[in-house]
Amino acid sequence: MPLVRIDIIGRPHQNPDGDFKWVNQVVKCPHLHRADFPKYGTHVAVPLLKDNGNFKLSEQDLNNLILCLKKALKFLNVEVALL
């Protein structure tokens, strides 16, 4: 799994010119950076309040950071065992 960073709070991100879905868009928080874009590295932000297939946050989710973390871990295929 590639390196992933989730920006819940922060400034908007300007995506570079290229050949991906969110080209040249300013993406507000929350957004996700994944280091699996071969040409762009982590310079591409993916919006998280829009449907992106297997990971989406709602406005209500943003008020619950634990829920955000759980959704992010599920997206990353991380299984959490409670002791």
MODELLER restraints for C-alpha pairs under 7 A, 6 or more apart:
rsr = mdl.restraints
at = mdl.atoms
rsr.add(forms.Gaussian(group=physical.xy_distance, feature=features.Distance(at['CA:2:A'], at['CA:34:A']), mean=6.50, stdev=0.5))
rsr.add(forms.Gaussian(group=physical.xy_distance, feature=features.Distance(at['CA:2:A'], at['CA:35:A']), mean=5.53, stdev=0.5))
rsr.add(forms.Gaussian(group=physical.xy_distance, feature=features.Distance(at['CA:2:A'], at['CA:36:A']), mean=5.74, stdev=0.5))
rsr.add(forms.Gaussian(group=physical.xy_distance, feature=features.Distance(at['CA:3:A'], at['CA:34:A']), mean=5.87, stdev=0.5))
rsr.add(forms.Gaussian(group=physical.xy_distance, feature=features.Distance(at['CA:3:A'], at['CA:35:A']), mean=5.24, stdev=0.5))
rsr.add(forms.Gaussian(group=physical.xy_distance, feature=features.Distance(at['CA:4:A'], at['CA:33:A']), mean=5.65, stdev=0.5))
rsr.add(forms.Gaussian(group=physical.xy_distance, feature=features.Distance(at['CA:4:A'], at['CA:34:A']), mean=4.53, stdev=0.5))
rsr.add(forms.Gaussian(group=physical.xy_distance, feature=features.Distance(at['CA:4:A'], at['CA:35:A']), mean=6.37, stdev=0.5))
rsr.add(forms.Gaussian(group=physical.xy_distance, feature=features.Distance(at['CA:5:A'], at['CA:32:A']), mean=5.81, stdev=0.5))
rsr.add(forms.Gaussian(group=physical.xy_distance, feature=features.Distance(at['CA:5:A'], at['CA:33:A']), mean=5.09, stdev=0.5))
rsr.add(forms.Gaussian(group=physical.xy_distance, feature=features.Distance(at['CA:5:A'], at['CA:34:A']), mean=6.55, stdev=0.5))
rsr.add(forms.Gaussian(group=physical.xy_distance, feature=features.Distance(at['CA:6:A'], at['CA:31:A']), mean=6.02, stdev=0.5))
rsr.add(forms.Gaussian(group=physical.xy_distance, feature=features.Distance(at['CA:6:A'], at['CA:32:A']), mean=4.50, stdev=0.5))
rsr.add(forms.Gaussian(group=physical.xy_distance, feature=features.Distance(at['CA:6:A'], at['CA:33:A']), mean=6.32, stdev=0.5))
rsr.add(forms.Gaussian(group=physical.xy_distance, feature=features.Distance(at['CA:7:A'], at['CA:29:A']), mean=6.23, stdev=0.5))
rsr.add(forms.Gaussian(group=physical.xy_distance, feature=features.Distance(at['CA:7:A'], at['CA:30:A']), mean=5.42, stdev=0.5))
rsr.add(forms.Gaussian(group=physical.xy_distance, feature=features.Distance(at['CA:7:A'], at['CA:31:A']), mean=5.36, stdev=0.5))
rsr.add(forms.Gaussian(group=physical.xy_distance, feature=features.Distance(at['CA:7:A'], at['CA:32:A']), mean=6.09, stdev=0.5))
rsr.add(forms.Gaussian(group=physical.xy_distance, feature=features.Distance(at['CA:8:A'], at['CA:29:A']), mean=5.72, stdev=0.5))
rsr.add(forms.Gaussian(group=physical.xy_distance, feature=features.Distance(at['CA:8:A'], at['CA:30:A']), mean=4.34, stdev=0.5))
rsr.add(forms.Gaussian(group=physical.xy_distance, feature=features.Distance(at['CA:8:A'], at['CA:31:A']), mean=6.65, stdev=0.5))
rsr.add(forms.Gaussian(group=physical.xy_distance, feature=features.Distance(at['CA:9:A'], at['CA:29:A']), mean=5.82, stdev=0.5))
rsr.add(forms.Gaussian(group=physical.xy_distance, feature=features.Distance(at['CA:9:A'], at['CA:30:A']), mean=6.28, stdev=0.5))
rsr.add(forms.Gaussian(group=physical.xy_distance, feature=features.Distance(at['CA:10:A'], at['CA:29:A']), mean=6.07, stdev=0.5))
rsr.add(forms.Gaussian(group=physical.xy_distance, feature=features.Distance(at['CA:11:A'], at['CA:28:A']), mean=6.79, stdev=0.5))
rsr.add(forms.Gaussian(group=physical.xy_distance, feature=features.Distance(at['CA:11:A'], at['CA:29:A']), mean=6.67, stdev=0.5))
rsr.add(forms.Gaussian(group=physical.xy_distance, feature=features.Distance(at['CA:12:A'], at['CA:26:A']), mean=6.27, stdev=0.5))
rsr.add(forms.Gaussian(group=physical.xy_distance, feature=features.Distance(at['CA:12:A'], at['CA:27:A']), mean=5.44, stdev=0.5))
rsr.add(forms.Gaussian(group=physical.xy_distance, feature=features.Distance(at['CA:12:A'], at['CA:28:A']), mean=4.22, stdev=0.5))
rsr.add(forms.Gaussian(group=physical.xy_distance, feature=features.Distance(at['CA:12:A'], at['CA:29:A']), mean=6.02, stdev=0.5))
rsr.add(forms.Gaussian(group=physical.xy_distance, feature=features.Distance(at['CA:13:A'], at['CA:26:A']), mean=5.45, stdev=0.5))
rsr.add(forms.Gaussian(group=physical.xy_distance, feature=features.Distance(at['CA:13:A'], at['CA:27:A']), mean=5.15, stdev=0.5))
rsr.add(forms.Gaussian(group=physical.xy_distance, feature=features.Distance(at['CA:13:A'], at['CA:28:A']), mean=6.39, stdev=0.5))
rsr.add(forms.Gaussian(group=physical.xy_distance, feature=features.Distance(at['CA:13:A'], at['CA:45:A']), mean=6.59, stdev=0.5))
rsr.add(forms.Gaussian(group=physical.xy_distance, feature=features.Distance(at['CA:14:A'], at['CA:24:A']), mean=6.65, stdev=0.5))
rsr.add(forms.Gaussian(group=physical.xy_distance, feature=features.Distance(at['CA:14:A'], at['CA:25:A']), mean=6.00, stdev=0.5))
rsr.add(forms.Gaussian(group=physical.xy_distance, feature=features.Distance(at['CA:14:A'], at['CA:26:A']), mean=4.40, stdev=0.5))
rsr.add(forms.Gaussian(group=physical.xy_distance, feature=features.Distance(at['CA:14:A'], at['CA:27:A']), mean=6.40, stdev=0.5))
rsr.add(forms.Gaussian(group=physical.xy_distance, feature=features.Distance(at['CA:15:A'], at['CA:22:A']), mean=6.96, stdev=0.5))
rsr.add(forms.Gaussian(group=physical.xy_distance, feature=features.Distance(at['CA:15:A'], at['CA:23:A']), mean=5.86, stdev=0.5))
rsr.add(forms.Gaussian(group=physical.xy_distance, feature=features.Distance(at['CA:15:A'], at['CA:24:A']), mean=4.97, stdev=0.5))
rsr.add(forms.Gaussian(group=physical.xy_distance, feature=features.Distance(at['CA:15:A'], at['CA:25:A']), mean=5.48, stdev=0.5))
rsr.add(forms.Gaussian(group=physical.xy_distance, feature=features.Distance(at['CA:15:A'], at['CA:26:A']), mean=6.16, stdev=0.5))
rsr.add(forms.Gaussian(group=physical.xy_distance, feature=features.Distance(at['CA:15:A'], at['CA:43:A']), mean=6.67, stdev=0.5))
rsr.add(forms.Gaussian(group=physical.xy_distance, feature=features.Distance(at['CA:15:A'], at['CA:44:A']), mean=5.41, stdev=0.5))
rsr.add(forms.Gaussian(group=physical.xy_distance, feature=features.Distance(at['CA:15:A'], at['CA:45:A']), mean=6.34, stdev=0.5))
rsr.add(forms.Gaussian(group=physical.xy_distance, feature=features.Distance(at['CA:16:A'], at['CA:23:A']), mean=6.10, stdev=0.5))
rsr.add(forms.Gaussian(group=physical.xy_distance, feature=features.Distance(at['CA:16:A'], at['CA:24:A']), mean=5.33, stdev=0.5))
rsr.add(forms.Gaussian(group=physical.xy_distance, feature=features.Distance(at['CA:16:A'], at['CA:44:A']), mean=6.95, stdev=0.5))
rsr.add(forms.Gaussian(group=physical.xy_distance, feature=features.Distance(at['CA:17:A'], at['CA:23:A']), mean=5.44, stdev=0.5))
rsr.add(forms.Gaussian(group=physical.xy_distance, feature=features.Distance(at['CA:17:A'], at['CA:24:A']), mean=5.25, stdev=0.5))
rsr.add(forms.Gaussian(group=physical.xy_distance, feature=features.Distance(at['CA:27:A'], at['CA:45:A']), mean=6.49, stdev=0.5))
rsr.add(forms.Gaussian(group=physical.xy_distance, feature=features.Distance(at['CA:27:A'], at['CA:47:A']), mean=6.01, stdev=0.5))
rsr.add(forms.Gaussian(group=physical.xy_distance, feature=features.Distance(at['CA:30:A'], at['CA:47:A']), mean=6.44, stdev=0.5))
rsr.add(forms.Gaussian(group=physical.xy_distance, feature=features.Distance(at['CA:30:A'], at['CA:48:A']), mean=5.64, stdev=0.5))
rsr.add(forms.Gaussian(group=physical.xy_distance, feature=features.Distance(at['CA:31:A'], at['CA:45:A']), mean=5.92, stdev=0.5))
rsr.add(forms.Gaussian(group=physical.xy_distance, feature=features.Distance(at['CA:31:A'], at['CA:46:A']), mean=5.31, stdev=0.5))
rsr.add(forms.Gaussian(group=physical.xy_distance, feature=features.Distance(at['CA:31:A'], at['CA:47:A']), mean=4.45, stdev=0.5))
rsr.add(forms.Gaussian(group=physical.xy_distance, feature=features.Distance(at['CA:31:A'], at['CA:48:A']), mean=5.05, stdev=0.5))
rsr.add(forms.Gaussian(group=physical.xy_distance, feature=features.Distance(at['CA:32:A'], at['CA:45:A']), mean=5.46, stdev=0.5))
rsr.add(forms.Gaussian(group=physical.xy_distance, feature=features.Distance(at['CA:32:A'], at['CA:46:A']), mean=5.01, stdev=0.5))
rsr.add(forms.Gaussian(group=physical.xy_distance, feature=features.Distance(at['CA:32:A'], at['CA:47:A']), mean=6.48, stdev=0.5))
rsr.add(forms.Gaussian(group=physical.xy_distance, feature=features.Distance(at['CA:32:A'], at['CA:48:A']), mean=6.76, stdev=0.5))
rsr.add(forms.Gaussian(group=physical.xy_distance, feature=features.Distance(at['CA:33:A'], at['CA:42:A']), mean=5.43, stdev=0.5))
rsr.add(forms.Gaussian(group=physical.xy_distance, feature=features.Distance(at['CA:33:A'], at['CA:44:A']), mean=6.05, stdev=0.5))
rsr.add(forms.Gaussian(group=physical.xy_distance, feature=features.Distance(at['CA:33:A'], at['CA:45:A']), mean=4.98, stdev=0.5))
rsr.add(forms.Gaussian(group=physical.xy_distance, feature=features.Distance(at['CA:33:A'], at['CA:46:A']), mean=6.42, stdev=0.5))
rsr.add(forms.Gaussian(group=physical.xy_distance, feature=features.Distance(at['CA:34:A'], at['CA:42:A']), mean=5.48, stdev=0.5))
rsr.add(forms.Gaussian(group=physical.xy_distance, feature=features.Distance(at['CA:35:A'], at['CA:41:A']), mean=4.68, stdev=0.5))
rsr.add(forms.Gaussian(group=physical.xy_distance, feature=features.Distance(at['CA:35:A'], at['CA:42:A']), mean=4.58, stdev=0.5))
rsr.add(forms.Gaussian(group=physical.xy_distance, feature=features.Distance(at['CA:48:A'], at['CA:56:A']), mean=5.05, stdev=0.5))
rsr.add(forms.Gaussian(group=physical.xy_distance, feature=features.Distance(at['CA:48:A'], at['CA:57:A']), mean=5.55, stdev=0.5))
rsr.add(forms.Gaussian(group=physical.xy_distance, feature=features.Distance(at['CA:49:A'], at['CA:56:A']), mean=5.76, stdev=0.5))
rsr.add(forms.Gaussian(group=physical.xy_distance, feature=features.Distance(at['CA:49:A'], at['CA:57:A']), mean=5.20, stdev=0.5))
rsr.add(forms.Gaussian(group=physical.xy_distance, feature=features.Distance(at['CA:49:A'], at['CA:58:A']), mean=5.75, stdev=0.5))
rsr.add(forms.Gaussian(group=physical.xy_distance, feature=features.Distance(at['CA:50:A'], at['CA:56:A']), mean=6.23, stdev=0.5))
rsr.add(forms.Gaussian(group=physical.xy_distance, feature=features.Distance(at['CA:54:A'], at['CA:75:A']), mean=6.69, stdev=0.5))
rsr.add(forms.Gaussian(group=physical.xy_distance, feature=features.Distance(at['CA:55:A'], at['CA:75:A']), mean=6.15, stdev=0.5))
rsr.add(forms.Gaussian(group=physical.xy_distance, feature=features.Distance(at['CA:61:A'], at['CA:67:A']), mean=6.42, stdev=0.5))
rsr.add(forms.Gaussian(group=physical.xy_distance, feature=features.Distance(at['CA:61:A'], at['CA:68:A']), mean=6.27, stdev=0.5))
rsr.add(forms.Gaussian(group=physical.xy_distance, feature=features.Distance(at['CA:62:A'], at['CA:68:A']), mean=6.75, stdev=0.5))
